[in-house]
Amino acid sequence: MEISENKVRSIVEDVVSRVISQQGQLDNALNFSKPIPPKEIGVFDDLEQATLAAKTAYEEFKAYSVSDRNRIIESIRNNCRKHVEILARMAVDETSFGRYEDKINKNNLVIDKTPGTEDLISKSYSGDQGLVLWERGPFGVIGSITPCTNPTETIICNGIGMIAGGNSVIFCPHPLAKNVSVYCISVINEAIVNAGGPRNLMVTLRNPSIETAQSLMTHKLIKLLVVTGGPDVVKKAMTSGKKVIGAGPGNPPVVVDETANIIKAGRDIVLGASIDNNIICTAEKEVFVVASVADELKKQMCHNGAYEVKSYNLKKLEQLVLLENKGHRRHSVVNKKWVGKDAAVILKEIGIEVDSSIRLIICEVPEEHAFVWSELLMPVMAIVRVPDVDRAIALAVEAEHGFGHTASMFSQNIEKITKMSKLINTSIFVTNGPTYSGLGLGGEGYTSFTIASPTGEGLTSAKNFTRERRITMVNTMRMV
């Protein structure tokens, strides 16, 4: 059967027209689902202007009820949900740290599981001489210094908690994450204003620096400092003369004994240590495993996305990720070029090609090796073989450096779990699961990305961003 040239042309035009129409519908659908970027709200070039704006917003916010705060917080959660993918992509692109899909999960975690005003529990006591009432009141303007490793997670988490407490806040983000931080704060401010809240309840600087962070610490209008970062910035904040909530470093050890479910341990350690390429301070950093189950543990880890670097390539790996090996049981100088990079990227640099299913590099090393004693913040994990669980616990306590941050253990021996939990004395202690369970991801409890071990608050929440106030009513309100 012959088809005329005109008929062929007609068929082709019809097909092309349908394809274009369908593509247009798809483009419209995609554009419709994509959130509109927020206008910059609360972004200033000058610290003094930013602080005064936050102070003005706080004075206005004083008149708002707890119900108003709840409405504002719900608006923040809803608006942030629309932008999680953009925030994740911006964070990876700007900082070059971590994994896009993991950042989406982390952002959703803080949006959903950061406590609001329900964390502010009032107490009362009555006696023959009347009634005493304790309530949680705001500090005022809070200064918050945030890291480049978890920039949006920290801002969302702190922001919700601080607003729940009735405060305003000025954020000073790490310069490496300034653009994504500005975007995140604008998203939150947009939600606040749309819910009827004050403009500039959260503010930030367009070009933050070490100098502006130091000025923030000593500013007369700042009543509380919340610092999430390395030991140096926390120490500096503690000299400010202000109340400080300080979240310092960690080097979370894992102990695996002969009673553990090794299949589960292998899977969970890889999941925990590889999340966002290990840039979370709570993520597992080194493993101490009883010798009788060490080989099986490594086997299970490799079945679940780990790659073992053998001794002949270990020196190459050391030279790549360490700028300076400071020797016996000391924290070495880490090459920041490899912080937060994918395992496959690191392995390729030492001549090993793997696919993207490899999330973690493991290497068996002696207990004095630099990888054991250094917070690498990359998917490289030291495995140390030990004779028994007591030796494993002792080494874990030592390798944690007394930071009091995070530790974990895989065991069915309640006595040994109890022993380690007491000796390690960390803010977070997880048994038989990945350490991110301690943040409420796949575990019970609320989430926080400011783990204040140096100053003792642990996982911070709204109550930590408030002052306790006591009201005494003498010889009244005693009803019985």
C-alpha positions as CSV (number, residue, x, y, z in Angstrom):
1,M,0.0,0.0,0.0
2,E,1.5,3.3,-1.1
3,I,1.2,6.4,1.1
4,S,1.3,9.8,-0.6
5,E,4.0,12.3,0.3
6,N,1.3,14.7,1.6
7,K,-0.1,11.9,3.8
8,V,3.4,11.1,5.2
9,R,3.9,14.8,5.9
10,S,0.5,15.0,7.7
11,I,1.3,12.0,9.9
12,V,4.8,13.4,10.8
13,E,3.3,16.9,11.6
14,D,0.7,15.3,13.8
15,V,3.2,13.2,15.7
16,V,5.5,16.2,16.2
17,S,2.6,18.3,17.4
18,R,1.6,15.7,20.0
19,V,5.2,15.4,21.3
20,I,5.5,19.1,21.6
21,S,2.2,19.3,23.4
22,Q,3.1,16.6,25.8
23,Q,6.5,18.1,26.5
24,G,4.8,21.4,27.2
25,Q,2.4,19.8,29.6
26,L,5.4,18.1,31.3
27,D,7.3,21.3,31.5
28,N,4.3,23.1,33.0
29,A,3.9,20.4,35.5
30,L,7.5,20.5,36.5
31,N,7.5,24.3,36.7
32,F,4.3,24.2,38.7
33,S,5.9,21.9,41.3
34,K,9.0,23.9,41.6
35,P,8.8,26.5,44.4
36,I,9.3,30.1,43.6
37,P,12.6,31.4,45.1
38,P,11.9,33.7,48.0
39,K,12.7,37.4,48.0
40,E,15.6,38.2,50.3
41,I,14.1,39.0,53.8
42,G,16.3,39.6,56.8
43,V,19.6,39.8,54.9
44,F,21.9,42.7,55.7
45,D,25.3,43.9,54.8
46,D,26.0,45.4,58.2
47,L,26.1,43.7,61.6
48,E,24.7,46.7,63.4
49,Q,21.7,47.0,61.0
50,A,21.0,43.3,61.3
51,T,21.1,43.3,65.1
52,L,18.9,46.4,65.4
53,A,16.4,44.8,63.0
54,A,16.3,41.6,65.1
55,K,15.9,43.7,68.2
56,T,12.9,45.5,66.7
57,A,11.4,42.3,65.6
58,Y,11.8,40.8,69.1
59,E,10.1,43.8,70.7
60,E,7.1,43.3,68.4
61,F,7.2,39.5,68.9
62,K,6.7,40.0,72.7
63,A,3.0,40.7,72.1
64,Y,2.4,37.4,70.2
65,S,0.7,34.5,72.0
66,V,2.0,30.9,72.2
67,S,-0.8,30.1,69.7
68,D,0.7,32.7,67.3
69,R,4.1,31.1,67.7
70,N,2.6,27.7,66.8
71,R,1.0,29.1,63.7
72,I,4.3,30.7,62.6
73,I,6.3,27.5,63.2
74,E,3.8,25.4,61.2
75,S,4.2,27.9,58.4
76,I,8.0,27.6,58.6
77,R,7.7,23.8,58.4
78,N,5.4,23.9,55.4
79,N,7.5,26.4,53.5
80,C,10.8,24.7,54.1
81,R,9.3,21.4,52.9
82,K,8.7,23.0,49.5
83,H,12.4,24.0,49.2
84,V,14.2,20.9,50.6
85,E,15.5,19.8,47.2
86,I,16.8,23.2,46.3
87,L,18.4,23.6,49.7
88,A,20.1,20.2,49.4
89,R,21.4,21.0,45.9
90,M,22.6,24.4,46.8
91,A,24.4,23.1,49.9
92,V,26.3,20.4,47.9
93,D,27.1,22.8,45.0
94,E,28.3,25.6,47.3
95,T,30.3,23.7,49.9
96,S,31.2,20.6,47.8
97,F,30.4,18.5,51.0
98,G,28.1,15.5,51.3
99,R,25.4,13.8,49.3
100,Y,22.4,15.5,47.8
101,E,19.9,12.7,48.7
102,D,21.2,12.5,52.3
103,K,20.8,16.3,52.7
104,I,17.2,16.0,51.6
105,N,16.6,13.4,54.4
106,K,18.4,15.6,56.9
107,N,16.4,18.7,56.0
108,N,13.1,16.7,56.2
109,L,14.2,15.4,59.6
110,V,14.7,18.8,61.2
111,I,11.5,20.1,59.6
112,D,9.4,17.3,61.0
113,K,11.1,16.4,64.3
114,T,12.4,19.7,65.8
115,P,10.3,20.5,68.9
116,G,8.2,23.6,69.0
117,T,6.4,25.2,71.9
118,E,5.4,21.8,73.3
119,D,9.0,21.7,74.7
120,L,8.3,24.6,77.0
121,I,6.8,22.9,80.0
122,S,5.5,25.1,82.9
123,K,5.8,23.8,86.5
124,S,3.9,24.8,89.6
125,Y,4.0,24.0,93.3
126,S,1.5,25.0,96.0
127,G,1.9,25.0,99.8
128,D,0.5,26.6,103.0
129,Q,2.1,30.0,102.0
130,G,0.8,30.2,98.4
131,L,1.8,29.1,94.9
132,V,5.0,29.1,92.9
133,L,4.9,29.0,89.1
134,W,7.9,28.4,86.8
135,E,7.7,29.3,83.2
136,R,10.1,29.6,80.3
137,G,10.7,33.1,79.0
138,P,12.8,34.3,76.0
139,F,16.3,35.6,76.2
140,G,15.7,38.2,73.5
141,V,18.1,38.5,70.5
142,I,20.1,35.3,70.1
143,G,23.4,35.1,68.2
144,S,23.8,31.8,66.3
145,I,27.0,30.7,64.5
146,T,26.4,27.9,62.1
147,P,28.7,25.4,60.3
148,C,29.3,24.7,56.6
149,T,28.8,21.0,57.1
150,N,25.1,21.1,58.1
151,P,24.2,24.7,57.2
152,T,20.5,24.5,56.4
153,E,19.7,21.7,58.9
154,T,21.2,23.8,61.8
155,I,19.4,27.0,60.7
156,I,16.0,25.3,60.4
157,C,16.5,23.4,63.7
158,N,17.8,26.4,65.7
159,G,15.3,28.8,64.1
160,I,12.3,26.7,65.0
161,G,13.5,26.2,68.6
162,M,14.4,29.9,69.1
163,I,11.2,31.2,67.7
164,A,9.3,28.7,69.8
165,G,11.0,30.2,72.8
166,G,9.9,33.7,71.8
167,N,13.3,35.0,70.6
168,S,14.6,36.6,67.5
169,V,17.9,35.5,66.1
170,I,20.8,36.7,64.0
171,F,22.6,33.9,62.2
172,C,26.3,34.2,61.3
173,P,26.8,31.3,58.9
174,H,30.2,29.8,57.9
175,P,31.4,31.8,54.8
176,L,31.6,28.6,52.8
177,A,27.8,28.2,53.1
178,K,26.7,31.8,52.9
179,N,24.5,31.6,49.8
180,V,22.5,28.6,50.8
181,S,22.2,30.1,54.3
182,V,20.8,33.3,52.9
183,Y,18.3,31.4,50.8
184,C,17.2,29.2,53.8
185,I,16.7,32.2,56.1
186,S,14.7,34.0,53.4
187,V,12.5,30.9,53.0
188,I,11.9,30.9,56.8
189,N,11.3,34.7,56.9
190,E,8.8,34.4,54.0
191,A,6.9,31.8,56.0
192,I,7.0,34.0,59.2
193,V,5.6,37.1,57.4
194,N,3.0,35.0,55.6
195,A,1.8,33.7,58.9
196,G,1.4,37.2,60.3
197,G,4.7,37.3,62.2
198,P,7.2,40.2,62.5
199,R,9.6,40.9,59.6
200,N,13.3,40.2,60.4
201,L,12.6,37.8,63.2
202,M,15.5,35.9,61.7
203,V,18.3,37.9,60.2
204,T,21.7,37.2,58.7
205,L,24.7,38.8,56.9
206,R,25.2,38.7,53.2
207,N,28.9,38.3,53.6
208,P,29.7,36.7,57.0
209,S,33.3,36.4,58.1
210,I,35.4,35.5,61.1
211,E,35.5,39.2,62.1
212,T,31.7,39.5,62.0
213,A,31.4,36.3,64.1
214,Q,33.7,37.8,66.7
215,S,31.8,41.1,66.7
216,L,28.5,39.2,67.1
217,M,29.9,37.5,70.2
218,T,30.6,40.8,72.0
219,H,27.6,42.8,70.7
220,K,25.7,44.4,73.6
221,L,22.2,43.4,72.2
222,I,23.0,39.7,72.0
223,K,21.8,37.9,75.2
224,L,22.7,34.3,74.3
225,L,25.3,32.8,71.9
226,V,24.6,29.4,70.3
227,V,27.7,28.1,68.5
228,T,27.8,25.0,66.3
229,G,31.3,24.4,65.0
230,G,34.8,23.4,65.8
231,P,36.6,23.7,69.2
232,D,38.3,27.0,68.4
233,V,35.1,29.0,67.7
234,V,33.4,27.4,70.8
235,K,36.4,28.4,73.0
236,K,36.3,31.9,71.6
237,A,32.6,32.3,72.4
238,M,33.2,31.2,75.9
239,T,35.5,34.2,76.5
240,S,32.7,36.6,75.5
241,G,31.2,37.0,78.9
242,K,27.8,35.9,77.7
243,K,25.8,32.7,78.2
244,V,27.0,30.2,75.6
245,I,25.5,27.0,74.3
246,G,28.4,25.4,72.5
247,A,28.4,22.4,70.2
248,G,32.0,21.2,69.7
249,P,33.7,18.3,67.8
250,G,33.2,14.6,68.1
251,N,35.1,11.4,67.2
252,P,32.3,8.8,67.7
253,P,33.7,5.3,68.4
254,V,31.8,2.0,67.7
255,V,32.4,-1.1,69.8
256,V,31.3,-4.5,68.4
257,D,31.6,-7.5,70.7
258,E,31.2,-11.3,70.1
259,T,27.6,-11.3,71.2
260,A,26.5,-8.8,68.5
261,N,24.2,-9.5,65.5
262,I,27.1,-9.1,63.0
263,I,24.9,-8.9,60.0
264,K,23.0,-6.0,61.5
265,A,26.1,-4.4,62.8
266,G,27.8,-4.5,59.4
267,R,24.8,-2.9,57.7
268,D,24.1,-0.3,60.3
269,I,27.7,0.9,60.7
270,V,28.0,1.5,57.0
271,L,24.6,3.4,56.9
272,G,25.6,5.6,59.9
273,A,29.2,6.3,58.9
274,S,28.4,7.1,55.2
275,I,25.4,9.4,55.7
276,D,26.2,12.7,54.0
277,N,29.8,11.4,53.5
278,N,30.4,11.4,57.3
279,I,30.3,15.2,57.8
280,I,27.9,14.9,60.7
281,C,29.7,15.1,64.0
282,T,27.5,12.3,65.3
283,A,28.5,9.9,62.5
284,E,30.6,6.8,63.4
285,K,34.3,7.5,63.0
286,E,36.2,4.3,64.1
287,V,35.4,0.8,65.1
288,F,36.8,-1.4,67.8
289,V,35.8,-5.0,67.2
290,V,36.5,-8.2,69.1
291,A,38.9,-10.3,67.1
292,S,36.7,-13.4,66.9
293,V,34.1,-11.5,64.9
294,A,36.3,-9.0,63.1
295,D,36.6,-10.8,59.8
296,E,32.8,-11.4,59.6
297,L,32.1,-7.8,60.5
298,K,34.3,-6.5,57.6
299,K,32.7,-9.0,55.3
300,Q,29.2,-7.8,56.2
301,M,30.3,-4.1,55.8
302,C,31.6,-4.8,52.3
303,H,28.3,-6.6,51.5
304,N,26.5,-3.3,52.4
305,G,28.5,-0.7,50.5
306,A,31.9,-0.6,52.1
307,Y,35.2,-1.1,50.3
308,E,38.3,-2.4,52.2
309,V,41.6,-0.7,51.4
310,K,44.3,-3.3,52.1
311,S,47.7,-2.5,53.6
312,Y,49.5,-2.0,50.3
313,N,47.2,0.9,49.5
314,L,46.8,2.3,53.0
315,K,49.9,4.5,52.7
316,K,48.5,6.1,49.6
317,L,45.2,6.8,51.4
318,E,47.0,8.3,54.4
319,Q,49.1,10.6,52.2
320,L,46.0,11.7,50.4
321,V,43.7,12.6,53.3
322,L,46.2,13.7,55.9
323,L,48.3,16.9,55.5
324,E,50.3,16.1,58.6
325,N,50.4,12.9,60.6
326,K,51.1,14.0,64.2
327,G,51.9,10.5,65.3
328,H,51.0,8.4,68.3
329,R,47.3,8.8,69.4
330,R,47.2,12.5,68.4
331,H,44.7,14.3,66.2
332,S,46.4,14.8,62.8
333,V,45.9,17.6,60.3
334,V,43.2,16.6,57.8
335,N,43.3,17.6,54.1
336,K,40.1,19.6,53.8
337,K,40.1,19.0,50.1
338,W,38.7,15.5,50.8
339,V,36.2,16.4,53.5
340,G,32.7,15.3,52.6
341,K,33.7,13.8,49.3
342,D,32.2,10.5,47.9
343,A,34.1,7.3,48.7
344,A,34.4,6.6,45.0
345,V,36.1,10.0,44.4
346,I,38.6,9.4,47.1
347,L,39.4,5.8,45.9
348,K,39.8,7.0,42.4
349,E,42.5,9.4,43.5
350,I,44.6,6.4,44.8
351,G,44.0,4.4,41.7
352,I,41.0,2.3,42.7
353,E,37.9,2.4,40.5
354,V,34.5,1.5,42.1
355,D,30.9,2.3,41.2
356,S,28.6,4.7,43.1
357,S,27.2,1.9,45.3
358,I,30.4,2.1,47.4
359,R,29.6,4.6,50.2
360,L,32.3,3.9,52.7
361,I,36.1,3.1,52.8
362,I,37.3,0.8,55.6
363,C,40.8,-0.1,56.5
364,E,42.1,-2.3,59.3
365,V,44.8,-0.5,61.3
366,P,46.7,-0.8,64.6
367,E,45.2,1.1,67.5
368,E,47.7,3.9,67.4
369,H,47.0,4.8,63.8
370,A,46.1,8.4,63.0
371,F,42.7,7.5,61.4
372,V,41.6,6.2,64.9
373,W,42.4,9.5,66.7
374,S,41.4,12.1,64.1
375,E,37.9,13.3,63.1
376,L,38.3,13.0,59.4
377,L,34.8,14.1,58.4
378,M,34.9,11.9,55.2
379,P,33.8,8.3,54.4
380,V,37.0,6.7,55.6
381,M,36.7,4.5,58.7
382,A,39.4,2.7,60.8
383,I,38.8,-0.8,62.0
384,V,40.8,-1.9,65.0
385,R,40.9,-5.6,66.1
386,V,41.0,-6.1,69.8
387,P,41.3,-9.2,72.1
388,D,38.1,-8.6,74.1
389,V,35.3,-6.2,74.7
390,D,36.8,-4.6,77.8
391,R,39.8,-3.6,75.7
392,A,37.5,-2.3,73.0
393,I,35.6,-0.2,75.6
394,A,38.8,1.2,77.0
395,L,40.1,2.2,73.6
396,A,36.7,3.7,72.6
397,V,36.8,6.0,75.7
398,E,40.3,7.1,74.9
399,A,39.6,7.7,71.2
400,E,36.5,9.8,72.0
401,H,39.0,12.3,73.5
402,G,36.6,13.2,76.3
403,F,34.5,15.3,73.9
404,G,31.3,13.8,75.4
405,H,29.6,13.8,72.0
406,T,28.5,10.5,70.6
407,A,29.3,6.7,70.8
408,S,27.7,3.4,70.0
409,M,27.9,-0.3,70.7
410,F,26.7,-3.5,69.1
411,S,26.2,-6.1,71.8
412,Q,23.6,-8.3,73.5
413,N,25.5,-8.2,76.7
414,I,23.6,-5.8,79.0
415,E,26.3,-5.6,81.5
416,K,28.9,-4.5,78.9
417,I,26.5,-2.0,77.4
418,T,25.9,-0.5,80.8
419,K,29.7,-0.4,81.4
420,M,30.4,1.4,78.2
421,S,27.5,3.9,78.6
422,K,28.8,4.9,82.0
423,L,32.5,5.2,81.0
424,I,32.0,6.9,77.7
425,N,29.7,9.6,79.2
426,T,28.5,11.0,75.9
427,S,25.5,13.2,75.1
428,I,24.4,10.5,72.6
429,F,24.9,6.7,73.2
430,V,23.3,4.3,70.7
431,T,23.0,0.6,71.0
432,N,22.5,-1.8,68.1
433,G,21.8,0.8,65.5
434,P,23.4,3.6,63.4
435,T,24.3,6.7,65.4
436,Y,21.9,8.8,63.4
437,S,19.1,7.0,65.3
438,G,20.2,9.2,68.2
439,L,19.1,12.2,66.2
440,G,15.7,10.8,65.8
441,L,16.3,9.4,62.3
442,G,15.0,5.9,62.5
443,G,14.9,6.2,66.3
444,E,12.7,7.7,68.9
445,G,13.1,11.2,70.3
446,Y,13.3,14.7,68.8
447,T,16.1,15.9,66.6
448,S,18.8,18.5,67.0
449,F,21.8,19.6,65.0
450,T,23.4,21.5,67.8
451,I,24.7,18.8,70.2
452,A,26.0,21.0,73.1
453,S,28.4,18.6,74.8
454,P,31.0,21.2,76.0
455,T,28.4,23.3,77.8
456,G,26.2,20.4,78.9
457,E,22.8,20.9,77.2
458,G,23.2,17.8,75.0
459,L,20.6,17.8,72.1
460,T,19.4,21.3,72.3
461,S,15.7,22.3,71.8
462,A,13.4,25.2,72.5
463,K,13.7,25.0,76.3
464,N,17.5,25.6,76.0
465,F,16.8,28.9,74.3
466,T,14.7,30.2,77.1
467,R,15.3,31.5,80.7
468,E,13.5,29.9,83.6
469,R,11.3,32.5,85.4
470,R,9.7,32.0,88.8
471,I,6.6,33.7,90.0
472,T,5.6,33.5,93.6
473,M,2.1,34.3,94.8
474,V,2.1,34.6,98.6
475,N,-0.8,33.3,100.7
476,T,-3.0,33.0,97.5
477,M,-4.0,30.3,95.0
478,R,-3.9,27.6,97.7
479,M,-7.2,25.9,97.0
480,V,-7.2,23.0,99.4
